[in-house]
Amino acid sequence: MVPALFSALDPAMTVSVIIPTVRPNTLGATVASIRRQTYTELEIIVVAQGSDPSLRGVTDALAKSDPRIRIVWLEQGNLSAARNAGIAAGTGEILALTDDDCEADADWVETMVKIFGERPEIGLMGGAVIAPPARPFTISTCPSAQVKELSYQPSKSGWEAPHGLYLIGANMGLRRSVFERVGPFDPSMGAGSGYPSCEDVDYGLRCELADVGILTSPRLVIRHTHGRRYGLRPFLKHHKNYAYGRGALVVKLRWMNHRLAPVWGAPRTPRDHLASLVKNPAKWVLDDVYGRYFQRKAAASFATEFELAKECICVPRKGTTT
């Protein structure tokens, strides 16, 4: 019989909460939400990037406020590299990842630990990321994820993921043993790189290739409190960044001989375009015209700049300056 509160039975299951940061104005709220967690066997690893003196002031104050908080500094801003550095600095058996413009519900870590305790076959999980409501009559965007209660064991499911399985890096948990087996996040992708998205999708696909059990649950709740960006320029930049990440990912999947490479990299047919245009003209312009233009551009440049190395990590080709 599994107890309702797994943490009460297994206090040895420590958790490292990894928070990469470049935002001094919102980091405090993120850390405060972790300090309020009902599960207390945790450490908070804040990975600060860059040389912003205001960020250093915030992190210094946070480190003094709670002995569970540790600060790691990286000179360059790169989300994937920051996650890797935070994981390396941590000691927890469970790795919980979120972003510095988010806030976690108070039972986020407890729920994650409980699921890992009840489901030993699960090595990677993701949850909901809830966007704040937009102000009326504005152009805005905010990454979010509405997930279903799903689980997936790749080899036992014929390597066909259930419809709706989706992972987002702002709300992700994994066992340290999985990280050690699958390898680090790929620094060639994600915020701070030239291909600033899809590093989380890439990691999920690499876990799938390693036959890691994957679960998503709406019980794991992160609120993207400060994640909404307003205005036409941030809106277009957001979609361009995602298109660049998708372009890089398609190339990487091709190098990995992944079964999804021909599907995700397939060109849109005239019939596809017409169907999208009729269904939602604005979305067709944004995704099929604007987005796919930058996706193709990113795929071409990524293939020139990078090559696949060990652990399915992409590294700069010799002679490039990336």
C-alpha positions as CSV (number, residue, x, y, z in Angstrom):
1,M,0.0,0.0,0.0
2,V,1.4,3.4,-1.0
3,P,0.9,6.2,1.6
4,A,-0.8,9.4,0.6
5,L,2.3,11.4,1.6
6,F,5.3,9.5,0.2
7,S,7.8,12.1,1.6
8,A,6.8,11.1,5.2
9,L,8.1,7.5,4.5
10,D,11.2,8.4,2.5
11,P,12.9,11.6,3.7
12,A,16.0,10.3,2.0
13,M,14.5,11.1,-1.4
14,T,16.1,14.5,-1.6
15,V,15.2,17.0,-4.4
16,S,17.4,19.5,-6.2
17,V,15.3,22.3,-7.6
18,I,17.2,23.9,-10.5
19,I,16.4,27.5,-11.4
20,P,18.5,29.1,-14.2
21,T,18.2,32.9,-14.1
22,V,18.9,36.1,-16.0
23,R,16.0,38.1,-14.5
24,P,16.6,39.9,-11.1
25,N,13.1,41.3,-11.1
26,T,11.2,38.0,-11.0
27,L,13.7,35.6,-9.5
28,G,12.7,36.4,-5.9
29,A,9.1,35.3,-6.5
30,T,10.2,32.0,-8.1
31,V,12.5,31.2,-5.2
32,A,9.8,32.2,-2.6
33,S,7.4,29.7,-4.2
34,I,10.0,26.9,-3.8
35,R,10.6,27.9,-0.2
36,R,6.9,27.5,0.5
37,Q,6.9,23.9,-0.7
38,T,5.2,21.4,1.6
39,Y,8.0,18.9,0.9
40,T,11.1,20.2,2.7
41,E,13.9,17.7,1.8
42,L,15.1,19.9,-1.0
43,E,17.9,22.2,-2.0
44,I,17.5,25.2,-4.3
45,I,20.2,25.7,-6.9
46,V,20.0,29.1,-8.6
47,V,22.2,29.3,-11.7
48,A,22.8,33.0,-12.5
49,Q,24.1,33.9,-15.9
50,G,25.9,37.0,-17.1
51,S,27.4,39.9,-15.1
52,D,24.3,42.0,-14.2
53,P,25.2,43.6,-10.9
54,S,21.5,43.8,-9.9
55,L,21.2,40.0,-10.4
56,R,24.2,39.5,-8.2
57,G,22.6,41.7,-5.5
58,V,19.4,39.6,-5.6
59,T,21.2,36.3,-5.5
60,D,23.5,37.4,-2.7
61,A,20.4,38.3,-0.6
62,L,18.7,35.0,-1.4
63,A,21.7,33.0,-0.4
64,K,21.7,34.6,3.0
65,S,18.0,34.1,3.5
66,D,17.9,30.3,3.5
67,P,20.7,27.7,3.9
68,R,19.1,25.5,1.3
69,I,19.8,28.0,-1.4
70,R,23.1,27.8,-3.4
71,I,24.2,30.1,-6.2
72,V,26.2,29.0,-9.2
73,W,27.5,31.6,-11.7
74,L,28.0,31.2,-15.4
75,E,29.6,33.9,-17.5
76,Q,27.4,33.3,-20.6
77,G,23.7,33.1,-20.8
78,N,22.6,29.6,-22.0
79,L,19.6,27.8,-20.5
80,S,20.8,24.3,-21.3
81,A,24.3,25.0,-20.0
82,A,22.7,26.5,-16.8
83,R,20.5,23.5,-16.2
84,N,23.5,21.2,-16.7
85,A,25.6,23.3,-14.2
86,G,22.8,23.3,-11.7
87,I,22.3,19.6,-11.9
88,A,26.1,19.1,-11.5
89,A,26.1,21.3,-8.4
90,G,23.1,19.6,-6.8
91,T,23.0,16.4,-4.7
92,G,19.4,15.4,-5.0
93,E,18.1,12.1,-6.3
94,I,15.3,13.9,-8.0
95,L,15.9,16.9,-10.2
96,A,13.1,19.5,-10.5
97,L,13.4,22.1,-13.2
98,T,11.6,25.5,-13.5
99,D,12.3,29.0,-14.9
100,D,12.9,32.3,-13.2
101,D,9.7,33.9,-14.3
102,C,7.5,31.1,-12.9
103,E,6.0,30.2,-9.5
104,A,5.3,26.7,-8.3
105,D,2.1,25.6,-6.5
106,A,3.0,24.7,-2.9
107,D,2.6,20.9,-3.5
108,W,4.6,20.8,-6.7
109,V,7.7,19.0,-5.3
110,E,5.6,16.8,-2.9
111,T,3.5,15.6,-5.9
112,M,6.6,14.9,-8.0
113,V,8.2,12.9,-5.2
114,K,5.0,11.0,-4.6
115,I,4.7,10.0,-8.3
116,F,8.3,9.0,-8.5
117,G,7.8,6.9,-5.3
118,E,4.7,5.2,-6.6
119,R,5.9,4.7,-10.1
120,P,9.5,3.3,-10.1
121,E,9.3,2.8,-13.9
122,I,8.9,6.6,-14.5
123,G,12.2,8.5,-15.0
124,L,11.0,11.7,-16.6
125,M,7.9,13.8,-16.0
126,G,6.3,17.0,-16.9
127,G,3.3,19.1,-15.8
128,A,1.1,22.0,-16.5
129,V,2.4,25.5,-17.1
130,I,-0.4,28.0,-16.7
131,A,-0.2,31.4,-18.4
132,P,-1.7,34.5,-16.7
133,P,-4.7,36.0,-18.5
134,A,-3.8,38.6,-21.1
135,R,-4.9,42.2,-20.9
136,P,-7.8,42.9,-23.2
137,F,-7.2,44.4,-26.6
138,T,-3.5,43.6,-26.6
139,I,-1.0,41.5,-28.6
140,S,0.8,39.2,-26.3
141,T,2.3,35.7,-26.0
142,C,3.2,33.4,-23.1
143,P,4.6,29.8,-23.2
144,S,2.2,27.4,-21.5
145,A,1.2,23.8,-21.4
146,Q,-2.1,22.1,-20.7
147,V,-1.2,18.4,-20.1
148,K,-3.1,15.2,-19.6
149,E,-2.6,12.4,-17.1
150,L,-0.6,10.1,-19.4
151,S,2.3,7.7,-19.0
152,Y,4.5,6.1,-21.7
153,Q,7.0,3.3,-21.6
154,P,8.5,3.5,-25.1
155,S,9.5,-0.2,-25.8
156,K,6.3,-1.5,-24.3
157,S,4.1,0.9,-26.3
158,G,5.8,0.1,-29.7
159,W,7.6,3.4,-29.6
160,E,4.3,5.3,-30.2
161,A,3.7,8.0,-27.6
162,P,0.1,8.6,-26.5
163,H,-1.6,11.6,-28.2
164,G,-1.2,14.7,-26.1
165,L,2.1,13.8,-24.3
166,Y,4.0,17.0,-24.0
167,L,6.9,18.2,-21.9
168,I,8.0,21.8,-21.2
169,G,11.3,22.7,-19.5
170,A,9.6,25.2,-17.1
171,N,8.0,22.2,-15.4
172,M,10.1,19.1,-15.6
173,G,11.3,16.4,-13.2
174,L,13.7,13.6,-13.7
175,R,15.7,11.1,-11.7
176,R,19.4,11.8,-11.4
177,S,20.1,8.3,-12.7
178,V,18.2,9.2,-15.9
179,F,20.3,12.3,-16.4
180,E,23.5,10.3,-15.9
181,R,22.3,7.7,-18.5
182,V,20.9,10.1,-21.1
183,G,23.4,12.9,-20.7
184,P,23.2,16.7,-20.4
185,F,20.8,19.1,-22.1
186,D,22.1,20.2,-25.5
187,P,23.7,23.7,-25.2
188,S,23.3,24.2,-29.0
189,M,19.6,24.7,-28.4
190,G,17.5,26.6,-25.9
191,A,17.4,30.2,-24.7
192,G,20.7,32.0,-24.9
193,S,21.8,29.9,-27.9
194,G,21.3,30.8,-31.6
195,Y,18.4,28.3,-31.7
196,P,16.5,29.4,-28.6
197,S,13.9,26.7,-28.0
198,C,13.1,23.0,-28.2
199,E,15.9,21.9,-25.9
200,D,13.2,20.4,-23.7
201,V,11.6,18.5,-26.6
202,D,15.0,17.3,-27.6
203,Y,15.7,16.0,-24.1
204,G,12.3,14.2,-24.0
205,L,13.0,12.5,-27.3
206,R,16.5,11.4,-26.1
207,C,14.9,9.9,-23.0
208,E,12.5,8.1,-25.2
209,L,15.4,6.6,-27.3
210,A,16.8,5.4,-24.0
211,D,13.5,3.7,-23.1
212,V,12.9,5.9,-20.1
213,G,9.4,5.8,-18.7
214,I,7.7,9.2,-19.2
215,L,4.7,10.7,-17.4
216,T,2.7,13.9,-17.7
217,S,0.2,15.1,-15.0
218,P,-1.9,18.2,-14.5
219,R,-1.3,17.7,-10.8
220,L,2.1,19.2,-11.3
221,V,1.4,22.9,-11.5
222,I,3.7,25.7,-12.4
223,R,2.3,29.2,-13.0
224,H,4.0,31.3,-15.6
225,T,3.3,34.4,-13.5
226,H,5.7,36.8,-15.2
227,G,6.0,35.1,-18.6
228,R,3.6,37.1,-20.7
229,R,5.2,39.4,-23.2
230,Y,3.2,42.3,-24.7
231,G,3.6,44.0,-28.0
232,L,4.0,43.1,-31.6
233,R,7.8,42.9,-31.6
234,P,8.0,40.5,-28.6
235,F,5.2,38.4,-30.1
236,L,7.0,38.0,-33.4
237,K,10.3,37.4,-31.7
238,H,8.8,34.6,-29.6
239,H,7.4,32.8,-32.7
240,K,10.7,33.3,-34.5
241,N,12.6,31.8,-31.6
242,Y,10.4,28.7,-31.6
243,A,10.8,28.4,-35.3
244,Y,14.5,28.5,-35.0
245,G,14.5,25.8,-32.3
246,R,12.2,23.6,-34.5
247,G,14.5,24.0,-37.4
248,A,17.5,22.9,-35.4
249,L,15.6,20.0,-33.9
250,V,14.5,18.7,-37.3
251,V,18.2,18.6,-38.4
252,K,19.3,16.9,-35.2
253,L,16.5,14.3,-35.6
254,R,17.8,13.5,-39.1
255,W,21.3,13.1,-37.8
256,M,20.0,10.7,-35.1
257,N,18.0,8.7,-37.6
258,H,15.0,9.3,-35.5
259,R,11.7,8.0,-36.7
260,L,10.1,11.4,-36.4
261,A,12.6,13.2,-38.7
262,P,10.8,12.5,-41.9
263,V,7.4,13.5,-40.3
264,W,8.5,16.7,-38.6
265,G,10.8,17.7,-41.5
266,A,8.3,17.1,-44.3
267,P,7.4,20.1,-46.4
268,R,3.8,21.3,-46.4
269,T,1.8,20.4,-49.4
270,P,-0.6,22.8,-51.2
271,R,-3.5,20.9,-49.7
272,D,-2.0,21.3,-46.2
273,H,-1.7,25.0,-46.8
274,L,-5.2,25.3,-48.1
275,A,-6.7,23.4,-45.2
276,S,-4.8,25.5,-42.6
277,L,-5.7,28.8,-44.4
278,V,-9.4,27.9,-44.4
279,K,-9.4,26.7,-40.8
280,N,-7.6,29.7,-39.3
281,P,-6.1,32.3,-41.7
282,A,-4.2,34.2,-38.9
283,K,-2.6,31.0,-37.6
284,W,-1.7,30.0,-41.2
285,V,0.2,33.2,-41.7
286,L,2.0,32.9,-38.4
287,D,2.8,29.2,-38.5
288,D,2.9,28.1,-42.2
289,V,4.4,31.3,-43.7
290,Y,6.3,33.2,-41.0
291,G,7.2,30.3,-38.8
292,R,8.2,27.9,-41.5
293,Y,10.3,30.5,-43.3
294,F,12.5,30.8,-40.2
295,Q,12.4,27.1,-39.5
296,R,13.9,26.4,-43.0
297,K,16.4,29.2,-42.5
298,A,17.4,27.8,-39.1
299,A,17.7,24.2,-40.4
300,A,20.1,25.4,-43.1
301,S,22.3,27.3,-40.7
302,F,22.3,24.7,-38.0
303,A,23.4,22.0,-40.4
304,T,26.4,24.2,-41.4
305,E,27.4,25.3,-37.9
306,F,27.0,22.0,-35.9
307,E,27.5,18.3,-36.0
308,L,26.4,15.4,-33.8
309,A,28.8,14.2,-31.1
310,K,28.6,11.7,-28.2
311,E,25.5,11.6,-26.0
312,C,23.5,13.0,-28.9
313,I,24.9,16.5,-28.2
314,C,25.6,18.9,-31.0
315,V,29.0,20.6,-31.1
316,P,30.3,23.3,-33.4
317,R,31.9,22.1,-36.6
318,K,35.6,22.7,-36.9
319,G,36.3,26.1,-38.3
320,T,33.0,27.7,-37.1
321,T,32.8,30.4,-34.5
322,T,29.5,29.3,-33.0
